[in-house]
Amino acid sequence: MNPDDSYSTFNYTIIEHCGYRPGEKVLAALSGGPDSVCMLLMLKKFLPDGSLGAAHFNHMIRAGESDGDEEFSRKLSEKLDVPFFAGRANILEAAKKEGTGIEECAREYRYRFLKKTALDNGYDLICVGHNLNDNAETILMHIFRGCSLDGLCGLAYRSDNIIRPLLDIDRGEIIEYLSSAGQLFVTDSSNKDVHYLRNRLRNDIIPYISKRLGYDVSRVLVRQTPFSTSERDCLESLAKEYIDKNIIRTGEGNIILAAGSFSELHPSVARRVLRHVIATVSDSSGNLPYKGRKDIVSDVVERAFNAIRSGKKGRSIQLGRSVVMRITHSGAVFSCDDEKCIDRRTVRSVDNGDNASDLDAPAPIRYPELLATELSGEETEAEKLRSGFRADNFTVFFDKAKYIDIINAHGGKAPVMRNPEPGDVIMPFGMQGSKKVQKLLIDMKIPLERRRNVILLAIDAEVLWIPGICSSEKLRITHETQNVLRINIQGEEQNE
C-alpha cells in the first residue's frame, strides 16, 4: 500500500467506522512513536484548522528517555501548529502503591489524563494510534489467556468517544508513510523487553508463525473480527432485552434477578446477563466494585451461573470485589457486601425460632420458588379494568413502581418467602391501616393447623402477600399504574 492509499484507508475508517462527524474537535494521543506521529500527520491533513489538539502523558518509567519523548512531542506539535497538552505521573510508584500491574496502571492514568484534557478543552473525540498489528496481538493475547467470543472481536474502532482510525493500516505501512513524509519519530526501548507478553508476540511469535505458514498471520487474525463482533452484538442484544424485562434495580444498588425465567435462557445469553448484572452492582454510595464487564473474570460468572442453575436456596456466593449473590425465594439477589448497604437480617431463614443465616447453611425449610414477570402494555391495561386486585393461591399482581418503592424504603432488601414471625404487619387490601398478621389470621378464622403452615412474602416485618389470604393495599393496581408485576408460585397448578 503506497502512502496515498494509506491515507485513503485512514480517511474511510475515521468516517465510516469511527463515526467522525464534520465539526467535531479531536484530541490526538501523541506518544512520539511511529503510530501516533503518523496519526497526527493524517489528522492534520484531514481536519480543518483549529479542530486538532495533541496530548502527551509522561509515565516517568524510562528516566531521561521519557522526558525526551515528551520534548519531541511538544516540538512536533509546535511545528504543526497544534495545541499541545502534557501530563505526567510516576507510574512505578503508583503501581506499587495501588497494588496493580505497571501496564494496567499506566493505561489507567493515561486515559484518565486524556479524558480530562478533552473535557476541559472542548474536544469531542480522543484519537489513539492502535494499528492492525496491535489488534492482532490483542486477539492472540486474549486467546492465549483463554477467552470467549468477545476476545476474538479485538479492538473496537470506537469506544464511547475514543476512536482508532489506524486499525486497518499495518505497522509497515505506517513506517512507509512517515518515510515518504520525511518525518522522524522516537523509539520506545521498552518495546524490546520480552518480559511483556505483547512484545514477545510482536517480536518473536507472530513473525515466526507467519514465516512458517508463508503468509501474514496478523491480517488473517483481524479478518474475522467483523463476524465475531456481529455475533457478539446479537447475543448482547438478547441479553439486554432480557435484562430490561426481568431484573429489578433497587435504590441501594442491589439487583434482583428472577431465577425461574433465567433458567430458560441459552447459556451464552445467560452468562452475558450475569456479566452485565455483576458489573452494575453498586454499594450504598453508588460506587461500582468492578470497573466494567471486562474486569470480571470468567470464573466469577461461572460461579454465579452454576449456583443459579442448581436451584439451591439459601446459598451465598462470593463474586469478588465485595459483590455477593444470594439465592432466595424471590430470585438471585446481587449486592455489595459492606456494612452500609447489607443488613444480614434480610437473608435470615426462620424455623421455630432458629436464627440460622443463609450465609452459614441452607435453610432447613424449602419455601416455594417465585417467578416475577412484567406484564405487557396490553395485559397491564386489562388488569386495570379489573377491580384493582386479582390473586389466587399461587398468583398475585402488584404495581411495579410501588413494589420498588417499598424495596427502597427498606434499604434495598429483597422480599423473601417465609413463615410468619412475631411483629409481622400488613396493610390488608381495601384497608387504610396496618394490622398484625397474627391478629388478621385469627380475625379471618383461619384454623390453628393452617396458621402454623402459612407462608408469606415479606421484607423485614412488612408483609406484601399472604398467598390465598390477602395482599397489601400498598401495592394496589390503579388507573394510574404504569407497569404491573405478576408474581407466581412455581410448581403449582394455577387457577386463572
C-alpha positions in Angstrom: 0.0 0.0 0.0 1.5 3.3 -1.0 1.2 6.4 1.2 -1.8 7.8 -0.7 -3.6 4.5 -0.3 -2.8 4.5 3.5 -4.3 8.0 3.9 -7.4 7.0 1.9 -7.8 4.0 4.2 -7.5 6.3 7.2 -10.0 8.7 5.7 -12.5 6.0 5.1 -12.0 4.4 8.5 -12.4 7.6 10.6 -15.7 8.4 8.8 -17.3 5.0 8.3 -16.1 3.0 11.2 -15.2 5.6 13.8 -18.2 7.8 13.2 -16.4 11.2 12.9 -18.8 14.0 12.1 -17.8 17.3 10.5 -17.2 20.0 13.1 -16.0 17.7 15.8 -12.8 18.6 17.6 -10.2 15.8 18.0 -7.5 15.3 20.7 -4.7 13.1 19.4 -2.9 10.9 22.0 0.7 11.6 21.0 3.5 9.4 22.4 6.1 10.3 19.9 6.3 6.8 18.5 5.6 6.0 14.8 1.9 5.1 15.2 0.9 8.3 17.0 3.1 10.5 14.8 1.6 9.0 11.6 -1.9 9.5 13.1 -1.1 13.1 14.0 0.1 13.9 10.4 -3.1 12.3 8.9 -5.4 14.1 11.3 -3.7 17.4 10.5 -4.4 16.7 6.8 -7.9 15.5 7.4 -9.3 18.1 9.9 -9.9 21.8 9.3 -7.7 24.3 11.1 -8.4 24.7 14.8 -10.0 21.2 15.2 -6.9 19.3 16.3 -5.0 19.1 19.6 -2.2 16.8 20.9 -1.8 15.3 24.3 1.2 13.5 25.7 1.4 11.6 29.0 4.8 11.0 30.5 4.8 7.8 32.5 8.3 8.6 34.0 9.3 5.0 33.6 12.4 5.3 31.4 14.3 8.0 33.2 15.6 10.6 30.7 14.1 8.8 27.7 10.6 9.6 28.9 11.4 13.3 29.1 12.9 13.1 25.6 9.7 11.6 24.2 7.7 14.5 25.8 10.0 17.1 24.4 9.9 15.5 20.9 6.1 15.5 21.0 6.0 19.1 22.1 8.2 20.3 19.3 6.4 18.3 16.7 3.1 19.8 17.8 4.6 23.3 17.7 5.9 22.6 14.2 2.4 21.5 13.0 0.8 24.5 14.9 -1.3 22.1 17.0 -2.1 22.9 20.7 -0.1 20.7 23.0 -1.1 19.4 26.4 1.3 17.4 28.7 0.7 15.4 31.8 2.9 13.1 33.9 2.9 10.6 36.8 5.4 8.3 38.4 3.8 5.0 37.3 6.2 2.7 39.0 5.4 4.3 42.4 1.7 4.5 41.6 1.5 0.8 40.6 3.4 -0.2 43.8 1.1 1.9 46.0 -2.1 0.7 44.3 -1.1 -2.9 44.0 -1.6 -3.1 40.3 0.5 -4.1 37.3 2.6 -1.5 35.6 0.9 -1.7 32.2 -2.6 -1.6 33.8 -1.6 1.4 36.0 -0.1 3.2 33.1 -3.1 2.7 30.9 -5.5 3.9 33.7 -3.5 7.1 34.4 -3.0 7.8 30.7 -6.7 7.5 29.8 -7.7 9.5 32.8 -5.4 12.3 31.7 -6.7 12.1 28.1 -10.4 12.2 29.1 -9.9 15.1 31.5 -7.8 17.1 28.9 -10.5 16.5 26.3 -13.3 17.6 28.6 -11.5 20.6 29.9 -10.6 21.9 26.5 -13.7 21.2 24.4 -12.5 18.2 22.4 -15.3 15.8 21.2 -13.1 12.8 20.3 -9.9 11.2 21.6 -7.8 9.6 18.9 -5.4 6.8 19.7 -2.9 5.1 17.4 -3.6 1.4 17.6 -2.9 -0.2 14.3 -3.7 -3.5 12.6 -0.8 -5.3 14.2 -1.8 -4.1 17.7 -5.2 -5.6 17.0 -3.8 -8.9 16.0 -1.6 -9.0 19.1 -4.5 -8.2 21.3 -6.6 -11.0 19.9 -3.7 -13.5 20.3 -3.2 -12.3 23.9 -6.9 -13.0 24.6 -6.7 -16.5 23.0 -3.6 -17.4 25.0 -5.2 -16.3 28.2 -8.4 -18.2 27.4 -11.2 -16.0 26.0 -14.8 -16.2 24.9 -16.2 -14.8 21.7 -15.7 -11.3 22.9 -11.9 -11.8 22.9 -12.0 -12.6 19.2 -13.5 -9.2 18.5 -10.3 -7.4 19.2 -10.1 -3.6 19.5 -13.1 -1.6 18.6 -13.0 1.3 16.1 -14.8 3.3 18.6 -15.4 3.1 22.4 -17.5 5.9 23.6 -15.6 9.0 22.4 -12.3 7.1 21.9 -11.6 6.3 18.2 -8.9 4.2 16.5 -8.6 5.2 12.8 -5.4 3.3 12.1 -6.9 -0.2 12.8 -6.9 -1.0 9.1 -3.3 0.0 8.5 -0.3 -2.2 9.5 3.0 -1.2 11.0 4.9 -1.5 7.8 2.6 0.9 6.0 2.9 3.4 8.8 6.7 3.4 8.6 6.4 3.8 4.8 4.0 6.8 5.2 6.4 8.5 7.6 9.4 7.8 5.4 7.7 9.4 2.4 6.8 12.5 4.5 10.4 12.7 5.8 9.1 12.6 9.4 11.1 11.4 12.3 9.8 9.6 15.4 11.0 8.2 18.7 11.5 4.6 19.5 10.4 3.2 22.9 13.2 1.0 24.2 10.7 -0.9 26.4 9.1 -2.4 23.2 12.0 -4.8 23.1 11.5 -6.0 26.7 10.4 -9.7 26.3 9.1 -9.7 29.8 5.9 -8.3 28.4 3.7 -10.8 26.5 2.7 -8.3 23.8 6.4 -7.7 23.0 7.1 -11.5 22.7 4.1 -11.8 20.3 5.3 -8.8 18.3 9.0 -9.6 18.1 9.1 -13.4 18.2 5.9 -15.4 18.0 3.9 -13.7 15.2 6.9 -13.3 12.9 7.9 -17.0 13.4 4.3 -18.3 12.7 4.0 -16.0 9.7 7.3 -17.3 8.3 6.4 -20.9 8.9 2.9 -20.6 7.3 4.0 -18.4 4.5 1.5 -15.6 5.0 0.8 -12.6 7.3 -0.9 -14.1 10.3 -1.9 -10.6 11.6 -4.2 -9.9 8.7 -5.8 -13.3 9.0 -6.5 -12.7 12.7 -8.2 -9.4 12.2 -10.1 -10.5 9.1 -12.5 -12.5 11.3 -13.3 -9.6 13.7 -16.4 -8.3 11.9 -18.0 -11.7 12.1 -17.2 -12.2 15.7 -18.3 -8.7 16.5 -21.6 -9.2 14.7 -22.3 -12.5 16.6 -21.4 -10.8 19.9 -23.7 -7.9 19.2 -26.6 -10.3 18.6 -26.0 -12.1 21.9 -25.6 -8.7 23.7 -29.0 -7.6 22.2 -30.7 -10.7 23.5 -29.1 -10.2 27.0 -30.1 -6.6 27.1 -33.7 -7.4 26.1 -33.9 -10.0 29.0 -32.3 -7.5 31.5 -34.8 -4.8 30.6 -37.7 -7.1 31.3 -36.6 -9.3 34.1 -34.5 -7.6 36.7 -35.3 -5.1 39.4 -32.8 -2.5 40.5 -33.2 -1.0 43.9 -32.2 2.4 45.2 -29.4 0.9 47.2 -27.6 -0.5 44.2 -28.9 -4.1 44.7 -30.2 -6.1 41.7 -32.9 -8.8 41.9 -32.8 -11.4 39.1 -35.8 -13.8 38.7 -34.2 -17.3 38.8 -37.2 -19.0 37.2 -37.1 -17.2 33.8 -33.3 -17.1 33.9 -33.1 -20.9 33.8 -34.8 -20.8 30.4 -32.1 -18.7 28.8 -29.4 -20.2 26.5 -26.2 -20.4 28.5 -24.4 -18.0 26.1 -27.1 -15.3 26.8 -27.4 -16.2 30.5 -23.6 -15.6 31.1 -23.8 -12.3 29.4 -26.8 -11.3 31.6 -24.8 -12.2 34.7 -21.7 -10.3 33.5 -23.9 -7.2 32.9 -25.6 -7.6 36.3 -22.4 -8.1 38.3 -20.7 -5.1 36.6 -23.5 -2.8 37.6 -24.0 -3.8 41.3 -23.0 -0.8 43.5 -22.6 0.0 47.1 -24.8 2.3 49.1 -22.8 5.3 47.8 -23.1 4.4 44.2 -19.6 3.1 43.8 -19.0 0.2 41.4 -16.7 -2.6 42.8 -16.0 -3.7 39.2 -14.7 -1.2 36.6 -16.8 -2.8 33.9 -17.7 -6.2 32.3 -14.1 -6.8 31.1 -12.9 -6.5 34.7 -14.9 -9.6 35.6 -13.0 -12.9 35.2 -14.9 -15.9 33.7 -14.6 -17.9 37.0 -16.8 -15.3 38.7 -19.5 -15.6 36.0 -19.4 -19.4 36.2 -19.8 -19.5 39.9 -22.9 -17.3 39.7 -24.2 -19.3 36.7 -23.8 -22.7 38.3 -25.3 -21.5 41.6 -28.5 -20.2 40.0 -28.9 -23.2 37.8 -28.5 -25.5 40.8 -31.7 -24.1 42.3 -30.5 -24.5 45.9 -32.0 -21.8 48.1 -30.2 -20.1 51.0 -26.8 -20.0 49.4 -24.5 -17.0 49.5 -21.9 -16.8 46.7 -18.9 -14.5 46.9 -18.3 -12.9 43.5 -15.2 -10.9 44.3 -14.7 -7.2 44.9 -17.2 -7.4 47.8 -20.0 -8.4 45.4 -22.3 -11.2 46.9 -25.1 -13.2 45.3 -27.7 -14.7 47.5 -30.1 -17.3 46.2 -33.5 -16.6 47.8 -37.1 -17.5 47.1 -37.5 -14.1 45.3 -34.6 -15.0 42.9 -30.9 -14.2 42.8 -30.1 -11.1 44.8 -26.9 -9.3 43.9 -25.5 -6.8 46.4 -22.3 -5.1 47.6 -21.4 -6.7 50.9 -20.5 -3.7 53.1 -22.0 -2.5 56.4 -23.7 0.4 54.7 -25.8 -1.5 52.2 -26.1 -5.0 53.6 -28.2 -5.9 56.6 -27.8 -9.7 57.2 -31.2 -9.9 58.7 -32.6 -9.7 55.2 -31.3 -13.3 54.5 -32.4 -14.9 57.7 -34.3 -18.1 57.5 -36.6 -18.9 60.4 -37.5 -22.4 61.6 -39.2 -22.5 65.0 -37.0 -19.7 66.3 -33.8 -20.9 64.9 -31.7 -17.9 63.7 -29.6 -19.8 61.2 -28.2 -17.5 58.5 -28.2 -18.3 54.8 -24.5 -17.2 54.9 -23.7 -20.2 57.0 -26.0 -23.0 55.8 -29.1 -23.7 53.6 -32.4 -23.1 55.2 -34.0 -26.2 56.8 -37.3 -25.4 55.2 -37.9 -25.4 51.5 -40.2 -22.5 50.6 -41.9 -22.2 47.2 -40.0 -20.6 44.3 -41.3 -17.4 42.9 -41.3 -16.1 39.4 -41.8 -12.4 38.8 -42.6 -11.1 35.3 -43.6 -7.8 34.0 -46.9 -7.7 32.0 -47.1 -6.3 28.5 -48.9 -3.0 28.0 -52.0 -4.8 26.8 -52.0 -7.1 29.8 -51.5 -4.1 32.1 -54.5 -2.3 30.7 -56.6 -5.5 31.1 -55.6 -5.7 34.8 -56.6 -2.0 35.3 -60.1 -2.9 34.1 -60.5 -5.4 36.9 -61.2 -4.4 40.5 -57.6 -3.2 41.1 -56.6 -6.6 42.5 -56.6 -10.2 41.4 -54.9 -13.1 43.2 -55.4 -16.7 44.0 -53.4 -19.2 46.0 -50.5 -19.1 43.5 -50.5 -15.7 41.7 -50.6 -12.0 42.7 -50.4 -8.8 40.7 -48.5 -5.7 42.0 -48.0 -2.1 40.9 -44.3 -2.4 39.9 -43.4 1.2 40.9 -44.9 0.8 44.3 -43.2 -2.6 44.7 -39.8 -0.9 44.0 -40.6 2.0 46.4 -41.2 -0.5 49.2 -37.9 -2.3 48.5 -36.1 1.1 48.5 -37.8 2.1 51.7 -36.3 -1.0 53.4 -32.7 -0.2 52.2 -32.8 -2.2 49.0 -33.6 -5.5 50.7 -35.2 -8.2 48.6 -38.5 -9.7 49.6 -38.3 -13.3 50.9 -40.8 -16.2 51.3 -41.0 -17.4 54.9 -43.3 -18.3 57.8 -44.9 -15.6 59.9 -42.8 -14.0 62.7 -43.9 -12.1 65.8 -44.3 -8.4 64.8 -45.3 -9.0 61.2 -47.7 -6.4 59.9 -49.6 -5.9 56.7 -52.0 -3.2 55.3 -54.8 -5.6 54.1 -56.2 -4.9 50.7 -59.1 -2.4 51.0 -58.0 -1.1 54.4 -56.1 2.1 55.3 -54.3 1.0 58.4 -51.8 -1.8 59.2 -52.7 -4.9 61.1 -50.6 -7.6 62.8 -50.6 -10.7 60.7 -51.3 -12.9 63.6 -54.4 -10.9 64.5 -55.5 -10.9 60.9 -55.4 -14.7 60.6 -57.3 -15.1 63.9 -60.0 -12.5 62.8 -60.4 -14.3 59.5 -60.9 -17.5 61.5 -58.0 -19.3 59.9 -57.7 -22.7 61.7 -54.8 -23.1 64.0 -53.4 -26.0 62.0 -53.4 -23.9 58.8 -51.9 -20.8 60.6 -48.9 -22.9 61.6 -48.2 -23.6 57.9 -48.9 -20.2 56.4 -46.2 -18.7 54.2 -45.9 -15.1 53.2 -43.8 -12.7 51.1 -42.2 -10.0 53.3 -39.4 -7.5 53.7 -38.4 -7.4 57.4 -41.7 -7.2 59.3 -43.6 -5.7 56.4 -45.8 -8.3 54.6 -46.6 -7.9 51.0 -48.6 -11.0 50.3 -50.1 -14.0 52.1 -51.0 -16.4 49.3 -54.7 -17.4 49.3 -55.5 -14.9 52.1 -54.5 -11.3 51.5 -52.2 -8.9 49.7 -51.0 -5.4 50.7 -53.1 -2.3 49.9 -49.8 -0.5 49.3 -49.4 -2.5 46.1 -52.9 -1.9 44.7 -53.2 -1.5 40.9 -55.0 1.7 39.9 -55.8 3.6 36.7 -52.5 5.5 37.3 -50.4 2.3 37.3 -47.8 2.2 34.5 -46.3 -1.2 34.9 -47.7 -4.4 36.5 -45.7 -7.3 38.0 -47.1 -10.8 38.1 -45.7 -13.0 40.8 -46.2 -16.7 40.5 -45.5 -19.5 42.9 -43.8 -22.1 40.7 -44.6 -25.8 40.5 -48.3 -25.5 41.4 -51.4 -25.6 39.3 -52.8 -22.2 38.8 -56.5 -21.2 38.8 -56.7 -18.3 36.4 
